[in-house]
Amino acid sequence: PCWREYLTTRIEQNMVVNCTCPISECRAQPTTAFIYSIVSSEEIIAKYEKALLRGYVECCSNLTWCTNPQGCDQILLKDGLGYGAACSKCSWISCFNCNFPEAHYPASCSHMSHMTCAKCNHGFCWRCLKPWRPTHKDYYNCSAMVSKAAWQEKRFQDYNERCTFHHRAREFAVSLRNRVSSISEMPKIRTLTFVLDACKVLEQARKVLAYSCVYSYYNQDIESMDIVEQQTESLELHTNAL
């Protein structure tokens, strides 16, 4: 009974993976077979098996969970040098290199971590909340002149508005695709596959345009920015037409 209570508590607290004997001097770890023989509750056993699976995924550098915010229990395998992988279950594209919930190309992972105060222009990392030092590749000084801070704030607002617009337009494309899908399932309706394909392309284009705003905001290379802006403008023009 003591073991059952101890193991049940450890499992419910998600601390069973590195669980050891309750006696402080003993470092022995209970085996899976031992836990199965002690714990009889199917609900607790299910939690134990999920804990084992989570522990295994966290230990493997080439594995990660699908980050779909709508919820998905699929495990993804990192394959090649791509920025992300499409989930075979929900088709969500996750980023393998950071905790941002989706692939964000062309913006880098550091771009998605860098936050800037609109009032004083102070840069900081949203993960650790520490100042954005040169080791983060950028640094913004809070003692900057008011005019510079105002210009930086206006620049941030412009890119932020564009990014927000494309994200909302992307949501519209998803909603449109769902509505067309429901129509195409009705009897005596001709195929609408070409419309569904167009919605998918529209969704992907809006995603790239949104993260291009993040990339452009942090890019300090003026020469390369001219090319990027031209490509972005061309993509936006064709996307709006679509």
C-alpha positions as CSV (number, residue, x, y, z in Angstrom):
1,P,0.0,0.0,0.0
2,C,2.8,2.4,0.8
3,W,4.5,1.8,-2.6
4,R,1.2,2.2,-4.4
5,E,0.5,5.5,-2.8
6,Y,4.1,6.7,-3.4
7,L,4.2,5.7,-7.0
8,T,0.7,7.1,-7.7
9,T,1.7,10.4,-6.3
10,R,4.9,10.5,-8.3
11,I,3.0,9.7,-11.5
12,E,0.3,12.3,-10.9
13,Q,3.1,14.9,-10.3
14,N,4.9,13.9,-13.5
15,M,8.0,12.9,-11.5
16,V,8.1,9.2,-12.0
17,V,10.7,9.0,-14.8
18,N,13.6,9.7,-12.4
19,C,11.8,8.2,-9.4
20,T,14.0,6.3,-6.8
21,C,13.4,4.3,-3.7
22,P,11.8,6.4,-0.9
23,I,14.6,5.5,1.4
24,S,17.1,8.4,1.0
25,E,20.2,6.2,1.1
26,C,18.9,3.9,-1.7
27,R,19.2,5.1,-5.3
28,A,17.5,2.1,-6.9
29,Q,14.8,3.0,-9.4
30,P,11.6,1.0,-9.7
31,T,11.3,-0.8,-13.1
32,T,8.3,-0.7,-15.4
33,A,7.4,-4.3,-14.5
34,F,7.5,-3.4,-10.8
35,I,5.3,-0.4,-11.3
36,Y,2.8,-2.4,-13.3
37,S,2.7,-5.0,-10.5
38,I,2.0,-2.4,-7.8
39,V,-0.3,0.2,-9.5
40,S,-3.6,-1.3,-10.6
41,S,-5.5,1.9,-11.7
42,E,-5.8,2.0,-15.5
43,E,-6.0,5.8,-15.4
44,I,-2.7,6.1,-13.4
45,I,-1.0,3.5,-15.7
46,A,-2.1,5.5,-18.7
47,K,-0.5,8.7,-17.2
48,Y,2.7,6.7,-16.5
49,E,2.9,5.5,-20.1
50,K,2.4,9.1,-21.3
51,A,5.2,10.2,-18.9
52,L,7.5,7.6,-20.4
53,L,6.8,8.7,-23.9
54,R,7.3,12.4,-23.0
55,G,10.6,11.5,-21.4
56,Y,11.8,9.6,-24.5
57,V,10.9,12.4,-26.9
58,E,12.7,15.0,-24.7
59,C,15.8,12.8,-24.7
60,C,15.9,12.5,-28.5
61,S,17.3,15.6,-30.3
62,N,15.7,14.4,-33.6
63,L,12.2,14.2,-32.1
64,T,9.7,16.8,-31.1
65,W,6.0,17.2,-30.5
66,C,3.7,18.8,-33.0
67,T,3.2,22.4,-31.9
68,N,-0.3,23.0,-33.4
69,P,-2.0,25.4,-31.0
70,Q,-5.3,23.6,-31.7
71,G,-3.8,20.5,-30.1
72,C,-2.1,17.5,-31.6
73,D,-0.4,14.5,-30.0
74,Q,1.8,13.6,-33.0
75,I,5.5,13.1,-32.7
76,L,7.6,14.6,-35.5
77,L,11.0,13.2,-36.8
78,K,13.5,15.8,-37.9
79,D,14.5,14.9,-41.4
80,G,17.2,16.8,-43.4
81,L,18.1,20.4,-42.9
82,G,14.7,22.0,-43.3
83,Y,13.4,24.7,-41.0
84,G,10.4,22.6,-40.0
85,A,8.3,19.5,-40.7
86,A,4.7,19.1,-41.7
87,C,2.7,16.9,-39.3
88,S,1.3,13.9,-41.0
89,K,-1.7,14.0,-38.8
90,C,-2.8,17.7,-38.9
91,S,-0.4,19.2,-41.5
92,W,0.8,21.9,-39.1
93,I,4.5,22.9,-39.8
94,S,6.5,23.2,-36.6
95,C,10.0,24.7,-36.0
96,F,12.6,22.3,-34.7
97,N,15.1,24.9,-33.5
98,C,13.0,27.0,-31.1
99,N,9.8,27.1,-29.0
100,F,7.9,29.3,-31.4
101,P,4.7,27.4,-32.2
102,E,5.2,27.2,-36.0
103,A,7.8,27.4,-38.7
104,H,8.6,31.1,-39.3
105,Y,10.8,31.2,-42.4
106,P,12.3,33.6,-43.6
107,A,12.5,35.0,-40.0
108,S,15.2,33.4,-38.0
109,C,14.6,31.8,-34.5
110,S,16.5,34.7,-32.9
111,H,14.1,37.2,-34.6
112,M,11.2,35.4,-32.9
113,S,12.9,35.8,-29.5
114,H,13.8,39.5,-29.8
115,M,11.3,41.9,-28.3
116,T,11.7,45.7,-28.3
117,C,10.0,48.2,-26.0
118,A,8.1,50.7,-28.1
119,K,8.6,53.4,-25.4
120,C,12.3,53.3,-24.7
121,N,13.6,51.1,-27.5
122,H,15.1,48.6,-25.0
123,G,15.7,45.2,-26.5
124,F,15.3,42.0,-24.6
125,C,14.8,38.3,-25.0
126,W,11.3,37.1,-24.4
127,R,12.6,33.7,-23.2
128,C,15.0,34.8,-20.4
129,L,13.9,38.5,-20.2
130,K,17.6,39.6,-20.2
131,P,18.8,42.5,-22.3
132,W,19.5,41.8,-25.9
133,R,23.3,42.0,-25.7
134,P,25.8,41.7,-28.6
135,T,25.7,38.0,-28.1
136,H,22.2,38.1,-29.3
137,K,23.5,39.9,-32.4
138,D,21.7,43.2,-31.6
139,Y,21.5,45.7,-28.8
140,Y,19.3,48.7,-28.4
141,N,20.2,51.4,-25.9
142,C,17.5,52.8,-23.6
143,S,19.3,56.1,-23.4
144,A,18.7,56.8,-27.2
145,M,17.4,60.2,-28.2
146,V,13.7,60.7,-28.2
147,S,13.7,61.3,-32.0
148,K,15.4,58.0,-32.6
149,A,13.1,56.2,-30.2
150,A,10.1,57.8,-31.9
151,W,11.4,56.7,-35.4
152,Q,12.0,53.2,-34.1
153,E,8.5,53.0,-32.6
154,K,6.9,54.2,-35.9
155,R,9.0,51.6,-37.8
156,F,8.0,48.9,-35.4
157,Q,4.3,49.8,-35.7
158,D,4.4,49.8,-39.5
159,Y,6.0,46.3,-39.7
160,N,3.7,45.1,-36.9
161,E,0.6,46.2,-38.7
162,R,1.7,44.6,-41.9
163,C,2.5,41.3,-40.0
164,T,-0.9,41.4,-38.2
165,F,-2.7,42.0,-41.5
166,H,-1.1,39.0,-43.2
167,H,-1.8,36.8,-40.2
168,R,-5.5,37.8,-40.3
169,A,-5.6,37.3,-44.1
170,R,-4.1,33.9,-43.6
171,E,-7.0,33.0,-41.2
172,F,-9.4,34.2,-43.8
173,A,-7.8,31.8,-46.3
174,V,-8.1,28.9,-43.8
175,S,-11.8,29.8,-43.2
176,L,-12.5,30.1,-46.9
177,R,-10.9,26.6,-47.5
178,N,-13.0,25.1,-44.8
179,R,-16.2,26.6,-46.3
180,V,-15.3,25.4,-49.8
181,S,-14.6,21.9,-48.4
182,S,-18.1,21.7,-46.9
183,I,-19.6,22.8,-50.2
184,S,-17.7,20.3,-52.3
185,E,-19.0,17.5,-50.0
186,M,-22.6,18.2,-51.1
187,P,-24.1,16.0,-53.8
188,K,-24.4,17.1,-57.4
189,I,-21.7,19.8,-56.9
190,R,-18.9,19.8,-59.5
191,T,-15.3,19.4,-58.2
192,L,-13.8,22.4,-56.4
193,T,-10.3,21.0,-56.1
194,F,-8.8,23.9,-57.9
195,V,-10.3,26.4,-55.4
196,L,-9.1,24.3,-52.5
197,D,-5.6,24.3,-54.0
198,A,-5.7,28.1,-54.4
199,C,-6.7,28.5,-50.8
200,K,-3.8,26.4,-49.7
201,V,-1.4,28.5,-51.8
202,L,-3.0,31.7,-50.4
203,E,-2.6,30.5,-46.8
204,Q,1.1,29.7,-47.4
205,A,1.8,33.0,-49.1
206,R,0.2,35.0,-46.3
207,K,2.4,33.1,-43.8
208,V,5.6,33.9,-45.7
209,L,4.6,37.5,-46.0
210,A,3.9,37.8,-42.3
211,Y,7.2,36.4,-41.3
212,S,9.0,38.4,-44.0
213,C,7.9,41.5,-42.0
214,V,9.7,40.1,-38.9
215,Y,12.8,39.3,-41.1
216,S,12.8,42.8,-42.7
217,Y,12.4,44.6,-39.3
218,Y,15.6,43.0,-37.9
219,N,17.7,42.9,-41.1
220,Q,20.4,45.5,-41.0
221,D,21.9,44.8,-44.4
222,I,20.6,47.6,-46.6
223,E,21.8,46.1,-49.9
224,S,20.1,42.8,-49.3
225,M,17.0,44.5,-48.0
226,D,16.4,46.2,-51.4
227,I,16.1,42.7,-53.0
228,V,14.0,41.3,-50.1
229,E,11.6,44.2,-50.3
230,Q,11.2,43.8,-54.1
231,Q,10.6,40.1,-53.7
232,T,8.1,40.7,-50.9
233,E,6.3,43.4,-52.9
234,S,6.0,41.1,-55.9
235,L,4.7,38.2,-53.7
236,E,2.2,40.5,-52.0
237,L,1.0,41.8,-55.3
238,H,0.3,38.3,-56.7
239,T,-1.1,37.1,-53.4
240,N,-3.7,40.0,-53.3
241,A,-4.6,39.2,-56.9
242,L,-5.2,35.5,-55.9
